[in-house]
Amino acid sequence: MKRLVSLFAMILLIGVASPAFAQSILRDAESEALLADMSRDLIKAANLPPGVRIVLINDSSINAFVAGGQAVYIHSGLIDAASTANEVQGVIAHELGHITGGHVPLGDRMGKGATGITILSLLLAAGAIAAGSPDAGMGLMQMGQRAALGSYLAFSRAQEATTDAAGVKYLAGAGISGRGMLDFFKKLQQQEYRYGIKRGSETSYVVSHPLSGERISNLTADLQAAPAWSKPSDPALEERFKRVQAKLRGYVADPKDTLRKYPETDVSVPAHYARAYAYHLSGYPDQAAAEAGALVKAEPDNPYFLELEGQILLESGKVRDAIPPLREATAKTNFQPLIATSFGHALLAAEDASLLPEAERVLRQSVARDRENPFAWYQLGMLYERKGDSSRAALATAERASLTGDVGRALSSGRAAMAGLPQGSPDWIRAQDIVLASQGMIESRKKR
């Protein structure tokens, strides 16, 4: 049982992860806009380029991490557990410290060193077993594994301490209060108590971060000394956070849990948001439409409410009714790519040839602004198939396959696109790029 608890604690509080994580990314225009606004001043304070992204991961655990590159990954479980936007800003500030500190490459090198210790212990153990001392051999193996783990975790805890200090600096530089950082550490401390992780216990030596109590003690004075300590959080930002949090709960949680948390007697905007998703996912389109309608009635010009109304109508089979709110939401957000993709989808689903030119214009603009949206490429491929343009349909399929990791399909579709497109044209060159990249990946896999 202790080993299980130790493993859980280590997973719970990991801050830097491998690029090969398996969780699914959640894409939502409103959520991405909020996270961008919450992090903008922190990114600037960290002297990082504006292109740093905050990416939402569909995972119920309380976690955030970096995995190389200019991105911070936040689990949906962390958004659910946070009480304020300011708490999430404290987490983002910490994770930006991992980026500026280059901790993913350092962690990779340290991990290789730890692996080396393990291999050495296995070789020594094999020699002891061959010499007729199996008990000694097993002991050497266990010692090697513990040494490797201890070496890596000591390195990780040292990284976390310096990253905490960087987070404090970035909060101060951004003029954001550090209260949220301390409040979130207190939440983590409660998790540690729950799983028996405390100073001096066996489990305290197999976690990758300093214990939260230590972090609170080390950081409180510096956070309280910052000019922004007593600065209240932006009320508008906090209201937006409550809305996104409710929307996320409605989307990822069990609908029964959502409806218990947001009963019909709650007529707030976040409650309508959460119930709209819960009813929609439960297969109650009329109730979902009523909740979305209440939101639009409260704020008729809110593009995210119009998007939700259109989405519910579209997925309930009322395609024609979905087009006006989605068209309006697209216009009000200046063709935000995710919303524009939903609008393009509705235009195609109407199966009206007169709407194809508008659908093509919308979808092409969507992928031009956000090339990393597989669903947009799928819709664009369907449009070209309907128009009889098989070459560009193949190119859209190749784009989608390369994003989803389907290297074989990306290669074959890219070749099909090259065969039908004018040689040297921008689309032909793009298809060639996909083919060359796919061939390289296939060759690399063969060598491994």
C-alpha positions in Angstrom: 0.0 0.0 0.0 2.8 2.4 0.8 4.4 1.8 -2.5 1.1 2.6 -4.2 0.7 5.8 -2.3 4.2 6.9 -3.1 3.7 6.3 -6.8 0.4 8.2 -6.7 2.0 11.1 -4.9 4.8 11.2 -7.4 2.4 11.3 -10.3 0.1 13.8 -8.7 2.7 16.5 -8.4 4.8 16.1 -11.5 5.7 19.5 -13.1 7.7 18.5 -16.1 6.6 15.7 -18.3 7.8 13.8 -21.4 6.5 15.2 -24.8 4.9 11.8 -25.4 1.9 12.4 -23.1 -1.2 10.5 -24.0 -4.0 12.8 -22.7 -6.2 14.6 -25.2 -6.1 18.3 -25.7 -9.2 20.3 -25.2 -9.8 23.1 -27.7 -12.3 25.8 -26.9 -12.2 29.4 -28.1 -13.4 31.0 -24.9 -11.1 29.0 -22.7 -8.0 29.7 -24.8 -8.8 33.4 -24.9 -9.1 33.4 -21.1 -5.9 31.5 -20.5 -4.1 33.8 -22.9 -5.3 36.9 -21.1 -4.4 35.4 -17.7 -0.9 34.6 -18.7 0.1 37.5 -21.0 1.7 39.7 -18.4 3.4 36.7 -16.8 4.9 35.7 -20.1 6.2 39.2 -20.6 7.6 39.3 -17.1 9.5 36.1 -17.8 11.0 37.6 -21.0 9.5 34.9 -23.1 8.0 35.4 -26.6 4.3 36.2 -26.9 3.8 32.9 -28.7 4.0 30.9 -25.5 0.7 28.9 -25.3 -1.3 27.7 -22.4 -2.8 24.3 -23.5 -5.7 22.6 -21.7 -5.5 18.8 -21.2 -8.5 16.6 -20.5 -7.3 14.9 -17.3 -9.0 15.0 -14.0 -5.8 15.0 -11.9 -4.5 18.2 -10.4 -1.5 18.8 -12.5 0.4 21.2 -14.8 3.6 20.6 -16.7 5.9 21.7 -19.5 7.1 19.2 -22.1 9.6 21.1 -24.2 8.9 24.0 -26.5 7.0 27.1 -25.7 3.9 25.7 -24.1 2.4 25.1 -20.6 0.0 22.2 -20.2 -2.8 22.5 -17.6 -5.0 19.6 -16.6 -8.8 20.2 -16.5 -8.6 18.8 -13.0 -6.5 21.7 -11.9 -9.0 24.2 -13.3 -11.8 22.3 -11.5 -9.9 22.4 -8.2 -8.9 26.0 -8.3 -11.1 28.6 -6.5 -9.9 31.6 -8.4 -8.2 32.6 -11.6 -5.4 34.0 -9.4 -4.6 30.5 -8.2 -4.2 29.3 -11.8 -2.0 32.3 -12.5 0.3 31.2 -9.6 0.6 27.8 -11.3 1.3 29.3 -14.7 4.0 31.5 -13.2 5.7 28.4 -11.7 5.5 26.5 -15.0 7.0 29.4 -16.9 10.0 29.0 -14.6 10.5 25.5 -16.0 10.6 26.9 -19.5 13.0 29.7 -18.7 15.2 27.3 -16.7 15.4 24.8 -19.6 14.3 22.0 -17.2 13.0 19.6 -19.8 16.4 19.2 -21.5 18.1 19.1 -18.1 15.6 16.5 -16.9 16.3 14.4 -20.0 20.0 14.4 -19.3 19.5 13.7 -15.6 17.1 10.8 -16.5 19.8 9.3 -18.7 22.2 9.5 -15.8 19.7 7.8 -13.5 19.3 5.1 -16.1 23.0 4.6 -16.2 23.1 3.9 -12.4 20.3 1.3 -12.9 22.2 -0.4 -15.7 25.4 -0.5 -13.7 23.5 -2.1 -10.8 22.0 -4.7 -13.1 25.4 -5.7 -14.4 26.8 -6.0 -10.9 23.8 -8.0 -9.9 24.2 -10.3 -12.8 27.8 -10.9 -11.8 26.8 -11.7 -8.2 24.1 -14.1 -9.3 26.5 -15.8 -11.8 29.0 -16.2 -8.9 26.4 -18.1 -6.9 25.1 -15.3 -4.7 21.5 -14.7 -5.8 20.5 -12.9 -2.6 23.4 -10.5 -3.0 22.5 -10.0 -6.7 18.9 -9.0 -5.8 20.1 -6.7 -3.2 22.4 -4.9 -5.6 19.5 -4.5 -8.1 17.3 -2.9 -5.5 20.1 -0.7 -4.3 20.7 0.5 -7.8 17.1 1.2 -8.5 16.8 3.2 -5.2 20.0 5.1 -6.0 18.7 6.0 -9.5 15.3 7.1 -8.2 16.8 9.1 -5.3 19.3 10.8 -7.6 16.6 11.9 -10.0 14.1 13.0 -7.4 16.8 15.0 -5.5 17.6 16.8 -8.8 13.9 17.3 -9.5 13.2 18.8 -6.0 16.1 21.2 -6.5 14.6 22.2 -9.9 11.3 22.9 -8.3 12.7 25.1 -5.6 14.4 27.3 -8.2 11.2 27.3 -10.3 9.1 28.4 -7.3 11.5 31.4 -6.9 11.2 32.2 -10.6 7.4 32.1 -10.3 7.5 34.6 -7.4 9.6 36.9 -9.6 7.2 36.7 -12.5 4.2 37.4 -10.4 5.8 40.5 -9.0 7.0 41.6 -12.4 3.5 41.2 -13.8 1.9 43.1 -10.9 -0.2 40.0 -9.9 -0.8 39.1 -6.3 0.9 35.9 -5.1 -2.0 35.0 -2.8 -3.3 32.6 -5.4 0.1 30.7 -5.5 0.0 30.2 -1.7 -3.6 29.3 -1.7 -3.0 26.6 -4.3 0.0 25.2 -2.4 -2.3 24.9 0.6 -4.7 22.8 -1.6 -1.8 20.6 -2.5 -0.8 20.3 1.1 -4.3 18.9 1.9 -3.7 16.3 -0.8 -0.4 15.4 0.8 -2.1 15.0 4.2 -4.8 12.9 2.6 -2.2 10.4 1.2 0.0 10.3 4.3 2.9 12.4 2.8 4.6 14.4 5.5 8.1 15.4 6.6 10.1 12.4 7.8 7.7 9.8 6.4 8.9 7.2 3.9 6.7 8.7 1.2 8.2 12.2 1.6 11.4 10.9 0.0 9.8 9.6 -3.2 8.0 12.7 -4.4 9.4 14.9 -7.2 8.6 18.3 -5.5 9.4 19.8 -2.1 6.6 19.2 0.3 4.0 22.0 0.0 4.5 23.1 3.6 8.1 23.7 2.9 7.2 25.7 -0.2 4.7 27.8 1.7 7.3 28.6 4.3 10.0 29.4 1.8 7.9 31.7 -0.4 5.5 33.5 1.9 7.8 36.3 2.9 8.9 37.1 -0.7 5.3 36.9 -2.0 4.0 39.2 0.8 6.9 41.7 0.2 5.8 42.2 -3.4 3.9 45.5 -4.1 1.0 43.5 -5.7 0.4 41.3 -2.6 -2.7 43.3 -1.6 -3.8 44.1 -5.1 -7.2 42.5 -5.7 -7.7 40.2 -8.7 -9.4 41.6 -11.7 -13.2 41.0 -11.1 -13.9 40.7 -14.8 -11.2 38.0 -15.2 -12.5 36.1 -12.2 -16.0 36.2 -13.6 -14.7 34.8 -16.9 -12.8 32.1 -15.0 -16.0 31.0 -13.2 -17.8 30.7 -16.6 -15.0 28.7 -18.2 -14.7 26.5 -15.1 -18.5 25.8 -15.2 -18.3 25.1 -19.0 -15.4 22.7 -18.5 -17.2 20.9 -15.6 -20.3 20.5 -17.8 -18.2 19.1 -20.6 -15.9 16.7 -18.8 -17.7 15.7 -15.6 -20.5 13.1 -15.2 -23.7 15.0 -16.1 -25.3 13.8 -12.9 -22.5 15.4 -10.9 -22.8 18.6 -12.8 -26.5 18.9 -12.3 -26.1 18.3 -8.5 -23.4 21.0 -8.4 -25.5 23.4 -10.4 -29.2 22.8 -9.6 -32.1 24.4 -11.4 -32.5 26.9 -8.6 -29.1 28.4 -9.5 -29.9 30.9 -12.3 -26.3 32.4 -12.5 -24.5 32.5 -15.9 -22.0 29.7 -14.8 -24.9 27.5 -13.8 -26.7 27.9 -17.1 -23.4 27.2 -18.9 -22.7 24.0 -16.9 -26.3 22.7 -17.3 -26.3 23.4 -21.0 -23.4 21.0 -21.6 -24.6 18.4 -19.1 -28.0 18.2 -20.7 -26.5 18.2 -24.2 -24.2 15.3 -23.3 -27.0 13.4 -21.6 -29.2 13.6 -24.8 -31.7 16.1 -23.6 -31.6 18.7 -26.5 -34.6 20.7 -25.5 -33.3 21.3 -22.0 -29.8 22.1 -23.4 -31.3 24.5 -25.9 -33.3 26.2 -23.1 -30.2 26.8 -21.0 -28.3 28.1 -24.0 -31.2 30.4 -24.8 -31.2 31.8 -21.3 -27.5 32.7 -21.8 -28.2 34.4 -25.1 -31.1 36.3 -23.6 -28.9 37.5 -20.8 -26.1 38.6 -23.2 -27.3 38.7 -26.8 -24.0 39.9 -28.1 -21.8 37.3 -26.4 -20.2 35.3 -29.2 -19.5 32.3 -27.0 -23.1 32.0 -26.0 -24.1 32.3 -29.6 -21.5 29.6 -30.4 -23.0 27.3 -27.8 -26.6 27.9 -29.1 -25.5 27.1 -32.6 -23.5 24.0 -31.5 -26.5 22.5 -29.7 -28.8 23.1 -32.6 -26.3 21.7 -35.1 -25.7 18.5 -33.1 -29.4 18.1 -32.4 -30.0 17.9 -36.2 -31.4 21.5 -36.6 -28.8 22.5 -39.1 -30.6 25.4 -40.7 -31.4 26.9 -37.3 -27.8 26.6 -36.2 -26.4 28.7 -39.1 -27.5 32.2 -38.0 -26.0 32.1 -34.5 -22.8 30.5 -35.7 -22.5 33.0 -38.5 -23.0 35.8 -35.9 -20.5 34.3 -33.4 -17.9 34.0 -36.2 -18.4 37.6 -37.2 -18.3 38.9 -33.6 -15.0 37.1 -33.0 -13.4 38.3 -36.3 -13.3 34.7 -37.6 -11.9 33.0 -34.5 -10.7 29.7 -36.1 -12.5 27.2 -33.8 -15.8 29.0 -34.0 -15.4 29.5 -37.8 -14.8 25.8 -38.1 -18.1 25.0 -36.4 -19.8 27.5 -38.7 -18.2 25.9 -41.8 -19.4 22.5 -40.5 -22.9 23.8 -40.3 -22.8 25.3 -43.8 -21.6 21.9 -45.2 -24.2 19.9 -43.2 -27.0 22.0 -44.7 -26.2 20.1 -48.0 -27.0 23.2 -50.0 -24.8 23.9 -53.0 -25.4 27.6 -52.8 -23.7 27.7 -49.4 -20.4 26.0 -50.6 -18.6 29.2 -51.6 -19.2 30.7 -48.1 -18.2 27.4 -46.5 -14.9 27.3 -48.5 -14.1 30.9 -47.6 -14.8 30.3 -43.9 -12.8 27.0 -43.7 -9.8 28.3 -45.6 -9.6 31.3 -43.3 -9.9 29.0 -40.3 -7.0 26.8 -41.3 -4.9 29.8 -42.4 -5.2 31.1 -38.8 -4.9 27.8 -37.0 -3.3 24.9 -38.9 -3.3 22.6 -35.9 -7.0 21.8 -36.0 -7.7 18.4 -37.4 -11.4 18.9 -37.5 -11.1 22.0 -39.7 -8.9 20.0 -42.2 -11.5 17.2 -42.2 -14.3 19.7 -43.0 -12.2 21.3 -45.7 -11.5 17.9 -47.2 -15.2 17.1 -47.3 -15.8 20.4 -49.1 -13.2 19.7 -51.8 -14.7 16.2 -52.3 -18.1 17.7 -52.8 -16.6 20.2 -55.3 -14.9 17.3 -57.1 -11.4 18.7 -56.3 -9.8 15.4 -55.3 -6.3 16.7 -55.2 -7.0 19.4 -52.6 -9.2 16.9 -50.8 -6.1 14.6 -50.6 -4.0 17.5 -49.3 -6.5 18.3 -46.6 -6.5 14.6 -45.6 -2.7 14.7 -45.5 -2.7 17.8 -43.3 -5.2 16.1 -40.9 -3.2 12.8 -40.8 0.1 14.6 -40.1 -1.6 16.3 -37.1 -3.1 13.1 -35.7 0.1 11.1 -36.1 -1.2 8.9 -38.9 2.1 8.9 -40.8 1.1 6.3 -43.4 -2.0 8.1 -44.4 -0.2 11.5 -44.5 2.4 10.0 -46.8 -0.1 8.4 -49.2 -2.5 11.3 -49.3 0.4 13.8 -49.7 1.6 11.8 -52.7 -1.9 11.7 -54.2 -2.1 15.5 -53.8 1.2 16.0 -55.5 0.1 13.9 -58.4 -2.9 16.1 -59.1 -1.7 19.6 -58.2 0.2 21.9 -60.5 3.9 21.3 -59.8 5.6 24.1 -58.0 2.3 25.7 -56.8 2.0 26.6 -53.0 -0.3 23.6 -52.4 2.0 21.2 -54.3 5.0 22.4 -52.2 3.0 21.9 -49.0 2.1 18.4 -50.1 5.8 17.7 -50.8 6.7 19.0 -47.4 4.3 16.5 -45.8 5.6 13.7 -47.9 9.2 14.4 -47.0 8.4 14.7 -43.3 6.4 11.5 -43.3 9.1 9.6 -45.1 11.6 10.9 -42.5 9.4 9.8 -39.6 8.9 6.3 -41.1 12.7 5.9 -41.7 13.4 7.0 -38.1 10.9 4.5 -36.7 12.5 1.7 -38.8 15.9 2.5 -37.4 14.6 2.5 -33.8 
